Amino acid sequence: MPTPVFYPRFERNAHGEGIKAHTTTYCPGCGHGIIQKYLAEAIDELGVQDRTILVSPVGCSVFSYYYFDVGNTQAAHGRAPAVALGHKTANPDSIVIAYQGDGDLASIGLAEAVSVAQLGLPITMIFVNNAVYGMTGGQMAPTTLLGQPTTTTPTGRSELVGRPLKVAELMAELDGPVYVERVALYDNRRRTHARRAIKKALECQVEGRGLAFIEVLSECPLYLSLEPPEAEDWVRDTLAPVFPLGIKKDETLAGSTFPELPVARYEPDEVLGVIGATTERPPRAAGPGGFPAHIDRDDVSLKLAGAGGDGAQTAAMVLTNCAVNEGFDSTHIPSYGPESRGGTSYADVHIARTEVLSPASPHPHVLVAFNAPSLTKFGPAVRAGGTIVYDSSLIERDAVPAGLADGVRVVPVPFATAALEIGAAVVKNIVALGAVQGATQLLPPETFLVGIRSALRGKPDLVALNEQAFARGVELASEAAPAA
């Protein structure tokens, strides 16, 4: 039956012209088209089109937003349940559907799927099981059958890589879901039943009963190397015996409903209060035209690197906040090693006049190195005319790598020794921030001091110590920096 839930024209192919305006990306005989038809009809029949949000992640359903005239969100691979949870809690009146394939939900997204299902909020999860990675090349999926050949198991799946995962049974064992069923599409009777199950799963949400999970056994003729009728036979005779059809859990008859979700509030004062922020504008020391254009006209990139526990991440965050306080766009991307202490750790920081276009700093203007491995690894990547500031307490001068780009200035500053002289080893990262300022005049000193005070607003007794560390870093770098 025609339904207004589908767009009248699909613009995915040939800009929606001619016959392609009414065709999808699904292969002939694929079950996705049938499942989505039933889903659209259920949305229409329940009158919830304007309230519905469809979340589709990576997989064959990735282009669903070209077909469904509802709210659409594209999720990262496997993360549809987490995105759906965000939508539902932000807008409890919305009807949220997470639509996923077996590779997406049962592999990379299994943790999200199980966690959201156990929580049990009224969300509808549609799980399409065709026993193979249909979009990415026909690799083995968590639901691939024993003995089934795939591109990654050309001789068939063996028990050495595990047995097929029965997701519907797994979900039914959780306390959260109120309705779990597995259906199929291989004949008219099964298709009629699948249509009813999908509608019931939506009704569970519309009525506020709780989370519903529908697993659909679907044909993938392309990777089965079968014609559509033969693919239907394979689902009936081979797939369904391993994944038995039927209701796995149904608590809808109990008549209970999920507790009413609180309505999200977006008043700025309330939101700021929750996150501990304030509407008070920090003082700006740079003033109009205060962007550090002597380093780069539009976007300055920095990398702070050392061992875990050196404080590179904290320094990077303070630096980023300082730039934001001055009205610039700034980003901080952390990269941690395997250990919280002793492992490698670095942070990429950008400070842009208007907008950071890429947060990574593969070729920074400024490198702050807390240990020799960081200097060795990242020093040669500093761009021509850039600056390297390193901890000369721990790094010998001959550890500076050869082959630096033209015009790179190298500024040795004893971060650790200076911090110990001040009286606290932990402030060596603040000495490093002072050294950055002393070597590059990146931002006004007062800007850094405001950022440091803000970071320590819960520890006012440490402010004076950190201010002293910053001033010492500025002093040491100013003395050591070669002329620009």
C-alpha positions, 0 to 999 in steps of 0.5 A, spaced: 500 500 500 502 507 498 504 510 504 506 518 505 512 515 510 516 514 504 518 520 500 514 520 493 521 521 489 528 517 492 534 522 490 539 517 491 539 515 484 540 519 478 538 525 482 531 522 483 529 522 475 525 517 471 524 510 474 530 511 479 526 516 483 522 510 485 528 505 486 532 503 492 540 501 493 537 494 495 539 488 491 534 484 487 531 479 492 534 483 498 529 483 505 531 490 507 526 493 502 520 489 505 522 490 512 522 497 511 515 497 507 512 494 513 516 499 518 513 505 514 506 502 513 506 501 521 508 508 522 503 511 518 497 506 521 499 509 528 499 516 526 506 517 528 510 520 522 511 527 525 514 524 531 518 518 529 526 518 528 529 513 524 537 511 526 540 508 521 548 506 522 553 503 517 551 497 513 546 496 507 541 500 511 545 506 511 541 510 506 535 510 509 534 517 510 533 517 502 527 513 503 523 515 510 520 522 510 521 522 518 526 525 522 533 521 521 540 520 524 546 517 521 549 513 527 557 511 527 558 503 526 554 500 531 552 506 535 545 506 533 542 504 540 546 509 543 544 515 539 537 512 539 537 513 547 540 520 546 534 522 542 529 518 547 531 521 553 532 528 550 525 528 547 521 522 550 515 523 546 519 521 540 518 515 537 525 512 536 527 506 531 534 503 531 535 499 524 541 495 524 544 489 520 547 483 524 554 485 523 553 492 525 548 490 531 551 483 533 559 485 532 561 492 533 555 494 536 553 489 541 555 492 547 551 498 545 545 494 543 545 490 550 546 496 554 540 500 551 536 493 551 537 492 558 535 499 560 529 498 557 526 505 555 521 505 550 525 504 543 524 500 537 530 495 535 529 492 528 535 487 527 536 484 520 539 478 520 542 475 513 548 471 516 553 475 512 556 482 512 552 484 506 555 491 504 562 490 506 564 484 501 560 478 504 565 477 510 563 472 516 558 475 521 556 473 528 550 470 525 554 466 519 552 459 520 557 453 521 560 451 515 557 457 511 562 459 506 564 467 506 569 471 503 573 471 510 571 463 511 572 460 504 572 453 507 566 455 511 565 457 518 568 453 523 567 452 531 574 455 532 571 462 530 565 460 535 558 458 533 552 463 530 550 468 535 542 468 537 541 475 538 533 474 539 534 469 545 540 473 548 535 479 548 530 475 551 534 473 557 535 481 559 530 484 564 529 490 560 525 488 553 518 487 554 517 484 547 522 480 543 520 476 537 524 473 531 520 473 524 522 471 517 520 473 510 521 467 505 513 466 504 507 470 504 505 467 511 511 469 514 511 476 511 504 477 514 507 475 521 513 479 520 508 485 518 504 484 524 510 483 529 514 490 526 507 494 528 507 491 535 514 493 536 512 500 535 505 499 539 510 498 545 513 504 544 507 508 542 503 506 548 509 507 553 510 499 555 517 499 554 523 496 549 521 491 543 526 488 539 525 484 532 529 480 529 528 479 521 531 473 518 532 476 511 535 474 504 541 476 501 541 473 494 548 476 492 552 473 497 549 466 497 550 466 489 542 464 489 536 467 485 531 470 490 526 464 490 532 460 492 535 464 497 528 464 500 528 457 500 535 457 503 532 462 509 527 457 510 531 450 510 538 452 512 537 459 516 531 458 520 532 451 523 538 454 527 535 461 528 528 458 530 522 463 529 517 465 534 516 470 540 522 469 545 519 474 550 512 478 551 510 482 557 505 486 553 499 483 556 501 484 563 499 491 562 505 495 565 508 501 562 515 504 563 516 509 568 514 516 565 521 519 562 522 526 565 522 532 559 528 535 558 529 542 559 534 547 555 534 553 559 541 556 559 541 557 566 539 550 568 544 547 563 550 551 565 548 550 572 548 542 571 555 542 568 558 547 573 559 553 568 557 560 568 554 565 563 560 570 566 564 572 560 572 571 562 576 577 561 580 578 554 587 580 554 588 579 547 583 584 544 581 585 537 586 583 532 589 579 538 590 572 534 597 570 534 598 571 526 605 571 527 605 564 528 600 563 523 595 567 519 588 563 521 590 556 525 595 555 530 597 547 531 600 545 537 602 538 540 604 536 547 607 529 548 610 525 554 609 520 558 603 518 562 602 522 568 607 528 565 600 532 565 600 534 557 593 532 557 591 537 562 596 543 559 593 542 553 586 542 556 588 549 559 591 551 553 584 550 549 580 553 554 585 559 554 584 560 547 576 559 547 576 565 553 579 569 548 573 568 543 577 563 538 575 557 536 580 551 539 580 544 539 583 539 544 584 531 541 587 527 546 591 520 545 592 516 551 597 510 551 595 503 554 597 505 561 595 511 565 602 512 568 608 511 564 605 510 557 605 515 551 600 520 551 600 526 547 594 531 545 593 535 539 591 543 540 588 547 534 587 555 535 583 558 529 581 565 528 574 563 526 574 555 525 578 549 526 577 545 520 581 539 522 583 538 529 589 533 528 596 536 528 600 532 524 605 537 522 604 542 528 607 549 529 609 548 536 611 541 539 612 541 547 616 534 548 616 532 556 621 526 554 626 524 549 621 519 545 616 524 544 621 529 541 624 523 537 618 521 534 614 528 533 620 533 532 621 531 525 614 533 524 614 540 526 613 544 520 618 549 517 619 555 522 616 552 527 618 551 535 620 545 539 620 546 547 622 540 550 624 538 558 632 539 558 631 536 565 630 529 562 632 530 555 640 531 553 641 536 547 644 531 543 637 527 543 634 533 539 633 529 532 637 531 526 633 533 519 628 538 522 625 542 518 628 549 515 628 554 521 625 550 526 627 553 533 629 549 539 628 551 546 630 547 552 627 549 558 628 544 565 620 543 566 621 538 571 627 541 575 624 548 575 617 545 578 622 541 584 625 548 585 618 551 586 616 546 591 611 541 587 613 536 581 606 536 579 606 543 576 612 542 571 606 542 565 604 549 568 612 551 567 611 548 560 605 552 558 609 558 561 615 556 556 610 556 550 608 563 552 615 565 553 618 562 546 612 564 542 608 569 545 602 565 543 597 568 547 598 574 552 600 572 559 594 574 563 590 569 558 594 563 561 593 566 568 585 566 567 585 559 564 590 557 570 585 560 575 579 557 572 582 550 572 583 551 579 577 554 582 576 548 586 583 548 589 584 556 590 590 554 595 594 552 589 593 558 585 599 562 587 604 555 586 601 554 579 602 562 577 609 562 580 610 555 575 607 559 569 612 565 570 618 561 571 617 557 565 616 564 561 622 567 564 626 560 562 624 560 555 625 567 554 632 566 556 633 560 552 629 562 546 634 563 540 632 569 535 626 568 531 
